[in-house]
Amino acid sequence: MPSSPTLCPRVLDVISDFVDGELDSNAVAEVEQHLERCLACASRVRFELELKRRLSGLRDRQISLPLQRRIRELLR
């Protein structure tokens, strides 16, 4: 997957699946190659991984409405 602004939306469309480990090995390899060259997409993946890590620690806690709103805003 060449690093090109026109391909970034395609990569961003699969970021969630990539972070969740739901892509096949070929797709994973393509995304990883793109992330080596595209700082914007790599930054987004780091954000998604950190968000997932933090949210997984909240499973047993009640999430406040302001935090829920903030998370929704960040995901937009």
KOLSE-95936 format. One record per atom (N, C-alpha, C): residue in three letters; atom name; x negated, y negated, z. Coordinates in steps of 0.05 Angstrom, whole numbers, plus 32768, in hexadecimal, padded with zeros to 4 digits. Layout:
[site Ala CA [X Y Z]]
...
***
This chain:
[site Met N [7FEF 8017 8000]]
[site Met CA [8000 8000 8000]]
[site Met C [7FEE 7FE7 8000]]
[site Pro N [7FEB 7FDA 7FEA]]
[site Pro CA [7FDA 7FC2 7FE9]]
[site Pro C [7FE4 7FAC 7FFC]]
[site Ser N [7FD1 7F9D 8006]]
[site Ser CA [7FD9 7F86 8017]]
[site Ser C [7FE2 7F6F 8006]]
[site Ser N [7FFC 7F6A 8006]]
[site Ser CA [8007 7F55 7FF6]]
[site Ser C [801F 7F4B 8004]]
[site Pro N [8024 7F30 8003]]
[site Pro CA [803B 7F25 8010]]
[site Pro C [8055 7F32 8007]]
[site Thr N [8056 7F3A 7FEE]]
[site Thr CA [806F 7F46 7FE4]]
[site Thr C [8075 7F62 7FF1]]
[site Leu N [8060 7F6F 7FFB]]
[site Leu CA [8065 7F89 8007]]
[site Leu C [806A 7F87 8025]]
[site Cys N [8065 7F71 8031]]
[site Cys CA [8069 7F6E 804E]]
[site Cys C [8086 7F74 8056]]
[site Pro N [809A 7F6A 8048]]
[site Pro CA [80B6 7F71 804F]]
[site Pro C [80BB 7F8F 804F]]
[site Arg N [80AF 7F9D 803C]]
[site Arg CA [80B2 7FBA 803B]]
[site Arg C [80A6 7FC7 8054]]
[site Val N [808F 7FBE 805C]]
[site Val CA [8082 7FC8 8074]]
[site Val C [8092 7FC1 808D]]
[site Leu N [809C 7FA8 808E]]
[site Leu CA [80AC 7FA0 80A5]]
[site Leu C [80C5 7FB0 80A7]]
[site Asp N [80D0 7FB9 8091]]
[site Asp CA [80E8 7FC9 8091]]
[site Asp C [80E4 7FE4 809F]]
[site Val N [80CB 7FEE 80A0]]
[site Val CA [80C6 8008 80AC]]
[site Val C [80B7 8006 80C6]]
[site Ile N [80B2 7FEE 80D0]]
[site Ile CA [80A2 7FEA 80E9]]
[site Ile C [80AF 7FFA 8100]]
[site Ser N [80C9 7FF8 8104]]
[site Ser CA [80D5 8006 811A]]
[site Ser C [80D1 8024 8118]]
[site Asp N [80D5 802F 8100]]
[site Asp CA [80D0 804C 80FC]]
[site Asp C [80B3 8053 8101]]
[site Phe N [80A1 8041 80F8]]
[site Phe CA [8084 8045 80FC]]
[site Phe C [807E 8046 811A]]
[site Val N [8087 8033 8129]]
[site Val CA [8082 8031 8146]]
[site Val C [808F 8049 8155]]
[site Asp N [80A6 8052 814B]]
[site Asp CA [80B3 8068 8158]]
[site Asp C [80A9 8083 814F]]
[site Gly N [8096 8084 813C]]
[site Gly CA [808B 809D 8133]]
[site Gly C [809E 80AD 8122]]
[site Glu N [80AF 809F 8113]]
[site Glu CA [80C3 80AC 8103]]
[site Glu C [80BD 80AD 80E5]]
[site Leu N [80A5 80A5 80DD]]
[site Leu CA [809D 80A5 80C1]]
[site Leu C [808E 80BE 80BA]]
[site Asp N [8090 80C7 80A1]]
[site Asp CA [8080 80DE 8099]]
[site Asp C [8063 80D5 8096]]
[site Ser N [8051 80E8 8094]]
[site Ser CA [8034 80E2 8095]]
[site Ser C [802B 80D0 807D]]
[site Asn N [8038 80D3 8066]]
[site Asn CA [8031 80C2 8050]]
[site Asn C [8038 80A5 8055]]
[site Ala N [8050 80A1 8060]]
[site Ala CA [8059 8086 8066]]
[site Ala C [8048 807A 807C]]
[site Val N [8041 808A 8090]]
[site Val CA [802F 8080 80A6]]
[site Val C [8015 8077 809A]]
[site Ala N [8009 8087 8088]]
[site Ala CA [7FF0 807F 807C]]
[site Ala C [7FF2 8065 806D]]
[site Glu N [8008 8062 805E]]
[site Glu CA [800C 8049 804E]]
[site Glu C [800E 8031 8061]]
[site Val N [801E 8034 8076]]
[site Val CA [8021 801D 8089]]
[site Val C [8006 8017 8096]]
[site Glu N [7FF8 802B 809F]]
[site Glu CA [7FDE 8026 80AC]]
[site Glu C [7FCB 8018 809A]]
[site Gln N [7FCA 8020 8081]]
[site Gln CA [7FB9 8013 806D]]
[site Gln C [7FC0 7FF5 806B]]
[site His N [7FDA 7FF0 8069]]
[site His CA [7FE3 7FD5 8067]]
[site His C [7FDC 7FC5 8080]]
[site Leu N [7FDF 7FD0 8098]]
[site Leu CA [7FDA 7FC3 80B1]]
[site Leu C [7FBC 7FBB 80B3]]
[site Glu N [7FAB 7FCB 80A7]]
[site Glu CA [7F8E 7FC5 80A7]]
[site Glu C [7F88 7FAB 8099]]
[site Arg N [7F99 7FA3 8086]]
[site Arg CA [7F94 7F8B 8076]]
[site Arg C [7FA6 7F74 807C]]
[site Cys N [7FBD 7F79 8089]]
[site Cys CA [7FD1 7F64 808D]]
[site Cys C [7FD3 7F5D 80AB]]
[site Leu N [7FC8 7F47 80B3]]
[site Leu CA [7FC8 7F3F 80CF]]
[site Leu C [7FE4 7F39 80D9]]
[site Ala N [7FF5 7F2E 80C8]]
[site Ala CA [8011 7F28 80D0]]
[site Ala C [8020 7F41 80D7]]
[site Cys N [801F 7F55 80C6]]
[site Cys CA [802D 7F6E 80CC]]
[site Cys C [8020 7F7D 80E3]]
[site Ala N [8006 7F7D 80E5]]
[site Ala CA [7FF8 7F89 80FC]]
[site Ala C [8001 7F7C 8116]]
[site Ser N [8004 7F62 8116]]
[site Ser CA [800D 7F54 812E]]
[site Ser C [8029 7F5C 8135]]
[site Arg N [803A 7F5F 8121]]
[site Arg CA [8056 7F67 8126]]
[site Arg C [8057 7F83 8132]]
[site Val N [8046 7F95 8128]]
[site Val CA [8045 7FB0 8133]]
[site Val C [803C 7FB0 8150]]
[site Arg N [8028 7FA0 8156]]
[site Arg CA [801F 7F9D 8172]]
[site Arg C [8035 7F93 8184]]
[site Phe N [8044 7F7F 817A]]
[site Phe CA [805B 7F74 8189]]
[site Phe C [8070 7F8A 818E]]
[site Glu N [8077 7F99 8179]]
[site Glu CA [808B 7FAE 817C]]
[site Glu C [8082 7FC4 818F]]
[site Leu N [8069 7FCB 818E]]
[site Leu CA [805E 7FDF 81A0]]
[site Leu C [805F 7FD6 81BD]]
[site Glu N [8058 7FBD 81C2]]
[site Glu CA [8058 7FB2 81DD]]
[site Glu C [8075 7FAF 81E7]]
[site Leu N [8087 7FA6 81D6]]
[site Leu CA [80A3 7FA4 81DE]]
[site Leu C [80AE 7FBF 81E5]]
[site Lys N [80A8 7FD3 81D5]]
[site Lys CA [80B2 7FEE 81DB]]
[site Lys C [80A7 7FF8 81F5]]
[site Arg N [808D 7FF3 81FA]]
[site Arg CA [8080 7FFB 8213]]
[site Arg C [808E 7FEE 822B]]
[site Arg N [8092 7FD4 8229]]
[site Arg CA [809F 7FC6 823F]]
[site Arg C [80BC 7FCE 8244]]
[site Leu N [80CA 7FD2 822E]]
[site Leu CA [80E6 7FD9 8231]]
[site Leu C [80E9 7FF5 823C]]
[site Ser N [80D7 8007 8235]]
[site Ser CA [80D8 8022 8240]]
[site Ser C [80D5 8023 825E]]
[site Gly N [80C8 800F 8269]]
[site Gly CA [80C4 800E 8286]]
[site Gly C [80DD 8002 8294]]
[site Leu N [80F1 7FF9 8285]]
[site Leu CA [8109 7FED 8290]]
[site Leu C [8121 8000 8290]]
[site Arg N [811D 8019 8288]]
[site Arg CA [8133 802C 8285]]
[site Arg C [8145 802D 829D]]
[site Asp N [813A 802D 82B5]]
[site Asp CA [814A 8031 82CD]]
[site Asp C [8152 8017 82DA]]
[site Arg N [814B 8001 82CD]]
[site Arg CA [8152 7FE7 82D9]]
[site Arg C [8167 7FD9 82C8]]
[site Gln N [8176 7FC8 82D6]]
[site Gln CA [818A 7FB7 82C8]]
[site Gln C [817C 7FA0 82BB]]
[site Ile N [8181 7F9C 82A2]]
[site Ile CA [8174 7F86 8293]]
[site Ile C [8186 7F6D 8295]]
[site Ser N [817C 7F57 829E]]
[site Ser CA [818C 7F3F 82A1]]
[site Ser C [8195 7F35 8285]]
[site Leu N [81AB 7F26 8286]]
[site Leu CA [81B6 7F1B 826D]]
[site Leu C [81A2 7F08 825F]]
[site Pro N [8195 7EF6 826E]]
[site Pro CA [8181 7EE5 8260]]
[site Pro C [816B 7EF6 8253]]
[site Leu N [8162 7F0B 825F]]
[site Leu CA [814D 7F1C 8253]]
[site Leu C [8158 7F2A 823A]]
[site Gln N [8171 7F33 823C]]
[site Gln CA [817D 7F40 8224]]
[site Gln C [817F 7F2C 820D]]
[site Arg N [8187 7F13 8213]]
[site Arg CA [8188 7EFF 81FE]]
[site Arg C [816D 7EF9 81F2]]
[site Arg N [8159 7EF7 8203]]
[site Arg CA [813D 7EF2 81FA]]
[site Arg C [8133 7F08 81E8]]
[site Ile N [8138 7F21 81EF]]
[site Ile CA [8130 7F38 81DF]]
[site Ile C [813E 7F37 81C4]]
[site Arg N [8157 7F31 81C4]]
[site Arg CA [8166 7F2F 81AA]]
[site Arg C [815A 7F19 8199]]
[site Glu N [8153 7F02 81A5]]
[site Glu CA [8147 7EEC 8196]]
[site Glu C [812D 7EF5 8189]]
[site Leu N [811C 7F03 8199]]
[site Leu CA [8102 7F0B 818F]]
[site Leu C [8105 7F1F 8179]]
[site Leu N [8119 7F30 8179]]
[site Leu CA [811D 7F44 8165]]
[site Leu C [8127 7F39 814B]]
[site Arg N [8132 7F21 814B]]
[site Arg CA [813D 7F15 8133]]
[site Arg C [8127 7F0D 8120]]
***
